[in-house]
């Protein structure tokens, strides 16, 4: 059975779809996280006397729905843009891409990455 979209609504999230290397994907279940690291300072007895939190990268993960089961799967290092409808809009770089999962004419891959600094 073929999947047929009726109407102008896009399945996925508001920032869908995204384009990677000229292929249009629907992003699903996307999660954006602001990372950070805590550095503690101890006195000579090993007791904590202070700490500071250092802001880290913004990381992203989710799934891409492929337009067809035979469409190109994104590669590590590919970039895509998340529009201004999301708090952390900008260009993201893929660091992990999962194996393609296919059922009938529906295919998806999981992904993760981080926000490009400049």
ZIGI-V188949 format. One record per residue. N is the residue number from 1. PHI is phi in whole degrees, -180 to 180 (* if undefined). PSI is psi in whole degrees, -180 to 180 (none if undefined). NEAR is the number of other ideal C-beta (glycine too) atoms within 8 Angstrom. Layout:
# ZIGI-V188949
n = (N:N)
phi = (PHI:PHI)
psi = (PSI:PSI)
near = (NEAR:NEAR)
This chain:
# ZIGI-V188949
n = (1:2:3:4:5:6:7:8:9:10:11:12:13:14:15:16:17:18:19:20:21:22:23:24:25:26:27:28:29:30:31:32:33:34:35:36:37:38:39:40:41:42:43:44:45:46:47:48:49:50:51:52:53:54:55:56:57:58:59:60:61:62:63:64:65:66:67:68:69:70:71:72:73:74:75:76:77:78:79:80:81:82:83:84:85:86:87:88:89:90:91:92:93:94:95:96:97:98:99:100:101:102:103:104:105:106:107:108:109:110:111:112:113:114:115:116:117:118)
phi = (*:-80:-89:-121:-91:-118:105:-94:-71:-106:-72:119:-113:-58:-86:-75:-88:-121:-111:-129:51:81:-107:-93:-119:-99:-86:-127:55:-75:-123:-115:-128:-89:-87:-166:-131:-102:-112:-99:-119:-112:-85:-62:-91:84:-88:-67:-122:178:-156:-140:-106:-110:-65:-110:-74:-93:-109:-134:-153:162:-130:-108:-86:-79:-65:-147:-62:-99:-68:-63:-88:-57:-114:-57:99:-64:-119:-151:-107:-101:-71:-70:-74:-117:-53:-103:-67:148:-93:-119:-111:-75:-112:-145:-136:-78:-68:-67:-111:-127:-141:56:-106:-111:-137:-148:-137:-87:-150:-148:-176:-144:-77:-66:-74:-156)
psi = (129:146:123:126:131:118:-180:-5:144:131:144:-139:166:-29:3:153:170:151:129:120:40:1:135:123:153:123:132:144:38:134:131:131:133:115:168:164:138:130:122:149:128:156:-175:-22:2:10:138:134:-7:167:161:145:131:122:136:-160:160:122:153:148:162:-155:145:127:124:147:-32:159:-20:3:156:137:134:154:155:134:-19:153:156:159:131:121:174:1:-9:145:-41:54:154:-171:135:147:129:131:-20:139:124:174:145:133:126:138:115:-121:24:129:144:161:148:157:161:161:-166:161:131:137:-48:none)
near = (4:4:7:4:6:3:4:3:5:7:8:9:9:5:10:12:9:12:10:12:8:4:10:7:14:11:14:13:6:11:7:11:7:8:9:8:7:8:8:7:8:8:6:3:5:5:6:7:6:6:8:7:8:8:6:7:6:11:11:15:9:12:10:14:13:12:7:7:9:3:9:5:8:14:8:7:6:10:10:11:10:14:7:4:6:10:4:9:9:9:9:13:11:16:7:9:10:8:4:10:8:7:5:6:8:9:13:11:14:10:14:9:11:10:12:9:3:2)
